[in-house]
Amino acid sequence: MTLRSGKCMVGLMMLLLAEQHIGAATFDDVQFWVGTGANRAALVLDWNDGKSPEALVWGYRWDGTATGLDMLRAVVEADDRLFAHVSEAGPFGVSVYGIGYDRSGDGVFGVNPALSFDSGGWSVGLADDSRVAVDVGDHWAEGWNSGFWGYNIKGSAEESWASALTGPLGRNLNDGAWDGYSFAPGFNFTDPSEPLPAPVPEPRAIVLLLIGGAILFSGFCRRARSTRPTL
């Protein structure tokens, strides 16, 4: 299993996001932004596995030029809950085999058969369609022979999804672009569904500090009531 830091309260945050999100996603909905620069693009991942939320969206900023693979890797490396397994670069680019997400936010993620993820949650190797998440509550979808990650693109949030003619390495991003990966079990491909914004994980120390502050405040209020003079 792989342990990556900075995970807490993800389940509660997901529920709050689900209640707040209405309508088609735009850049204004994105909460988790990666990178810096004048250009913006969005990344949607849809596991199609029945585990809510099935689809999430992240944002990516950059200057100059960037590819779809640049965005995918930058987002995976920035979000401690996100993991990816891809092929080595070859004549036809890079294939995305598996993508996972630590839904529980407990900081522990693993797959079976095991993979060796680097510190950024990235793994390069061969596909194994039998691979599943160790924690059945986490997202993991991988396929090549019995399913695959479909790759869709569009130039703006208002456009409709279209199948990419290249892999992510050959996809040059434009300002305003959207990239979507939707897992197709049994090769039954659908466009990415409407995503929820991926939440930014709160540092554990801040959460503990807030809890401690709430306890102190509660104690102060109790003491104040107990010392109130009686008329």
MOJOFEN-V145935 format. One record per residue. N is the residue number from 1. RES is the residue in one small letter. OMEGA is omega in radians with two decimals (NA if undefined). NEAR is the number of other ideal C-beta (glycine too) atoms within 12 Angstrom. Layout:
# MOJOFEN-V145935
<<N | RES | OMEGA | NEAR> <N | RES | OMEGA | NEAR>>
This chain:
# MOJOFEN-V145935
<<1 | m | -3.12 | 21> <2 | t | 3.11 | 33> <3 | l | 3.07 | 18> <4 | r | -2.97 | 30> <5 | s | 2.96 | 20> <6 | g | -3.09 | 26> <7 | k | 3.05 | 31> <8 | c | 3.03 | 27> <9 | m | -3.07 | 25> <10 | v | -3.12 | 36> <11 | g | 3.12 | 24> <12 | l | -3.14 | 17> <13 | m | 3.12 | 29> <14 | m | -3.14 | 32> <15 | l | 3.12 | 17> <16 | l | 3.14 | 17> <17 | l | -3.13 | 29> <18 | a | -3.14 | 21> <19 | e | -3.04 | 13> <20 | q | -2.99 | 15> <21 | h | 3.10 | 27> <22 | i | 3.06 | 12> <23 | g | -3.09 | 12> <24 | a | -3.10 | 23> <25 | a | 3.04 | 34> <26 | t | 3.08 | 21> <27 | f | -3.14 | 26> <28 | d | 3.14 | 16> <29 | d | -3.05 | 28> <30 | v | 3.12 | 31> <31 | q | -3.08 | 28> <32 | f | 3.11 | 34> <33 | w | -3.10 | 28> <34 | v | 3.07 | 32> <35 | g | 3.11 | 26> <36 | t | 3.11 | 16> <37 | g | -3.09 | 21> <38 | a | -3.11 | 13> <39 | n | 3.13 | 24> <40 | r | 3.03 | 30> <41 | a | -3.14 | 43> <42 | a | 3.11 | 48> <43 | l | 3.11 | 51> <44 | v | 3.07 | 46> <45 | l | -3.11 | 46> <46 | d | -3.08 | 38> <47 | w | -3.14 | 37> <48 | n | -3.07 | 31> <49 | d | 3.12 | 30> <50 | g | 3.13 | 16> <51 | k | -3.05 | 26> <52 | s | -0.11 | 22> <53 | p | -3.13 | 34> <54 | e | -3.06 | 27> <55 | a | 3.14 | 39> <56 | l | 3.13 | 45> <57 | v | 3.06 | 42> <58 | w | 3.07 | 43> <59 | g | -3.09 | 39> <60 | y | 3.10 | 41> <61 | r | 3.13 | 30> <62 | w | 2.97 | 27> <63 | d | 3.10 | 15> <64 | g | -3.13 | 15> <65 | t | 3.10 | 16> <66 | a | 3.12 | 33> <67 | t | 3.05 | 29> <68 | g | 3.11 | 40> <69 | l | 3.07 | 34> <70 | d | -3.14 | 32> <71 | m | -3.13 | 44> <72 | l | -3.10 | 43> <73 | r | 3.14 | 34> <74 | a | -3.14 | 34> <75 | v | 3.12 | 43> <76 | v | -3.12 | 39> <77 | e | -3.09 | 25> <78 | a | -3.10 | 29> <79 | d | -3.08 | 42> <80 | d | -3.11 | 35> <81 | r | -2.99 | 44> <82 | l | -3.10 | 44> <83 | f | 3.14 | 46> <84 | a | 3.10 | 43> <85 | h | -3.03 | 40> <86 | v | 3.09 | 36> <87 | s | 2.95 | 27> <88 | e | 3.11 | 17> <89 | a | 3.14 | 17> <90 | g | -3.12 | 13> <91 | p | -3.12 | 11> <92 | f | 3.08 | 14> <93 | g | -3.11 | 22> <94 | v | 3.09 | 29> <95 | s | 3.06 | 33> <96 | v | -3.10 | 41> <97 | y | -3.04 | 35> <98 | g | 3.07 | 43> <99 | i | -3.13 | 50> <100 | g | -3.11 | 43> <101 | y | 3.13 | 46> <102 | d | -3.07 | 41> <103 | r | -3.09 | 34> <104 | s | -3.13 | 25> <105 | g | -3.11 | 33> <106 | d | 3.09 | 27> <107 | g | 3.14 | 22> <108 | v | 3.13 | 23> <109 | f | 3.11 | 37> <110 | g | 3.09 | 28> <111 | v | 3.13 | 36> <112 | n | -0.04 | 19> <113 | p | -2.99 | 21> <114 | a | 3.01 | 18> <115 | l | 3.08 | 33> <116 | s | 3.09 | 17> <117 | f | 3.05 | 31> <118 | d | -3.07 | 19> <119 | s | 3.10 | 15> <120 | g | 3.12 | 22> <121 | g | -3.04 | 36> <122 | w | 3.12 | 32> <123 | s | 3.13 | 35> <124 | v | -3.14 | 24> <125 | g | -3.11 | 24> <126 | l | 3.13 | 19> <127 | a | 3.03 | 27> <128 | d | -3.07 | 23> <129 | d | -3.12 | 23> <130 | s | -3.04 | 16> <131 | r | -3.13 | 29> <132 | v | 3.07 | 24> <133 | a | 3.09 | 33> <134 | v | 3.05 | 23> <135 | d | -3.05 | 25> <136 | v | 3.12 | 16> <137 | g | -3.13 | 24> <138 | d | 3.00 | 34> <139 | h | 2.85 | 39> <140 | w | 3.06 | 42> <141 | a | 3.14 | 40> <142 | e | 3.10 | 40> <143 | g | 3.04 | 34> <144 | w | -3.11 | 25> <145 | n | -3.12 | 15> <146 | s | 3.13 | 18> <147 | g | -3.12 | 27> <148 | f | 3.03 | 30> <149 | w | 3.07 | 41> <150 | g | -3.08 | 35> <151 | y | -3.14 | 40> <152 | n | -3.13 | 35> <153 | i | 2.95 | 37> <154 | k | -3.03 | 29> <155 | g | 3.13 | 21> <156 | s | -3.13 | 20> <157 | a | -3.07 | 27> <158 | e | -3.10 | 13> <159 | e | 3.05 | 18> <160 | s | 3.10 | 16> <161 | w | 3.05 | 30> <162 | a | 3.12 | 19> <163 | s | 3.13 | 23> <164 | a | 3.12 | 29> <165 | l | 3.08 | 15> <166 | t | 2.98 | 19> <167 | g | -3.08 | 30> <168 | p | 3.13 | 41> <169 | l | -3.13 | 28> <170 | g | -3.11 | 22> <171 | r | 3.08 | 35> <172 | n | -3.09 | 25> <173 | l | 2.96 | 36> <174 | n | 3.08 | 23> <175 | d | -3.10 | 22> <176 | g | -3.06 | 23> <177 | a | 3.02 | 36> <178 | w | 3.03 | 43> <179 | d | 3.14 | 46> <180 | g | 3.05 | 45> <181 | y | -3.13 | 53> <182 | s | -3.10 | 36> <183 | f | -3.09 | 42> <184 | a | 3.07 | 27> <185 | p | -3.11 | 23> <186 | g | -3.13 | 14> <187 | f | 3.06 | 16> <188 | n | -2.98 | 14> <189 | f | 3.01 | 23> <190 | t | 3.05 | 22> <191 | d | 3.06 | 25> <192 | p | 3.11 | 37> <193 | s | -3.10 | 27> <194 | e | -3.02 | 25> <195 | p | 2.89 | 39> <196 | l | 3.09 | 35> <197 | p | 3.06 | 32> <198 | a | -3.10 | 41> <199 | p | 3.03 | 36> <200 | v | -3.11 | 27> <201 | p | 3.08 | 31> <202 | e | 3.07 | 22> <203 | p | -3.10 | 16> <204 | r | -3.10 | 20> <205 | a | -3.14 | 13> <206 | i | 3.13 | 16> <207 | v | 3.13 | 21> <208 | l | 3.12 | 15> <209 | l | 3.12 | 14> <210 | l | 3.11 | 17> <211 | i | 3.12 | 17> <212 | g | 3.12 | 14> <213 | g | 3.12 | 14> <214 | a | 3.12 | 14> <215 | i | 3.13 | 14> <216 | l | 3.14 | 14> <217 | f | 3.12 | 14> <218 | s | 3.11 | 14> <219 | g | 3.11 | 14> <220 | f | 3.14 | 14> <221 | c | 3.13 | 14> <222 | r | 3.13 | 13> <223 | r | -3.14 | 12> <224 | a | 3.13 | 12> <225 | r | -3.09 | 12> <226 | s | -3.11 | 11> <227 | t | -3.13 | 10> <228 | r | -3.12 | 10> <229 | p | 3.13 | 7> <230 | t | -3.13 | 6> <231 | l | NA | 3>>
